[in-house]
Amino acid sequence: MDYITVVRSEAKELENIRGWILLYGRRKVGKTFLLKNFMKWDAYIVVRRDLSLRAENIKINNIKEIPEKVGSLLEEERIVVIDEFQRLPESVLEDLTEYHPKGRLILSGSSLGAVRKIFEPKSPLLGFFTPYKLSLIQPLDILSALLQKYSPIKAVELASYLRDPWLIPLYGDEDITTFIYKYTCKYWQVVKALLGEVFAEEERTLTKIYEAIISLLGSRIWKIKEIANTLYTKGVISEPSSSHVSGFMKNLIEMDLVEAIKLYESRRKYYKLKSPIMETYYFLENKYDVSERQVSLSEVKPALEYSIRLQVEDYLADLTAQIYEGRREYSVMPEIDSIITVRRKIKAVVEVKWGNYSKKDLEKFYKKTETIPGEKIFITRKKEESLYKTIKIIDAEDLATQVKSIIETRQK
């Protein structure tokens, strides 16, 4: 099968970092694929859960041999990757620092807690590694790859979900509604297993409180106070206080399961699940109990299509922010999909209407943004003639042209 290969811009950034590197990120964000396929290395070692090793281009029997065997390659100025390094005893890593700064050692791990320990003030490993966090595929990278195979409209819709790289090899050219239905309603266990893996790597338990918060976020309940009140009503927490939720939310953000989007002209944040497929699963679970019974595509289709539109809107807001090299902010009053700021100055105000739009949609967008500075951008599947010269209407074809131009400029 001809799989989609995404050339991630992070690979070039990593190659330009001098010295030893610590690459980290939650499970299934593509760390191993990136290292093995887009980075230079002379030896590659994977540390299994039972502490046995799988090695390429290096003969090594057990973890006790790592300092000597890896050290000898570093002495020769070679590049060595140790994947899932957090499973190693700290003493092994400490022994390796004796070879610093010779060669290039790249550690890769899924435990953000283990990474945090390395950069604590008293850590014996502090100062030897440059940290680099890998998360979902960047909007430009995924869309560029998909445009090589699909129409602009289909590429945009797929990009909103395939930013989660573990979904890429599972995709089989079907329409997006059918594909997302399969992995949120039929094979939902895959999503729950990923969530369990993330917690296991962090040596945390997926408690009732964590899952309740994740479930509410999946329903787009984003205010911490509202989440706390709901959990209290359900008997999950003892008091309806935001302080009973904020610590859990902080941990979920650290684990890269939740993202906090700044609210425009406010110190508050808009909290949402970072993984599109995870958010859609919990959205449907709350409506249809998809984990408890078999549901047909026809039954969930209206809610599923609605969730897909929301994910496309989020993706296009992130894509626009990356194109402008700015920060995405969200506005509640008035409700605006995205306000792109660069050094706190508004560069663009973005509204996404993924589907048919009318004169009223443009009028509404114009009225609620006329007092806000910055370029006014209205993104849709297929554009018609604009009724407002001050509004720039962009459709999927325009996005495809713009993305291709940016990627070509990068490659020069």
Secondary structure, DSSP 8 states (H G I E B T S, - for coil): --------HHHHHHHTS-S-EEEE-STTSSHHHHHHHHS--SEEEEE-TTS-EEEESS---SGGGHHHHHHHHHHTT-EEEEETGGGS-HHHHHHHGGGTTSSEEEEEES-HHHHHHHTSTT-TTTTS-EEEE--S--HHHHHHHHHTTS-HHHHHHHHHHHTSGGGGGG--S--HHHHHHIIIIISTHHHHHHHHHHHHHTT----HHHHHHHHHHHTT---HHHHHHHHHHTTSSSS--THHHHHHHHHHHHTTSEEEEEBTTSS-EEEEES-HHHHHHHHHHHHH-TTTS---HHHHHHHHHHHHHHHHHHHHHHHHHHHTTSEEEEETTTTEEEEEEETTEEEEEEEEE-S---HHHHHHHHHHHTTS-SEEEEEESS----S-TTEEEE-HHHHHHHHHHHHHHHH-
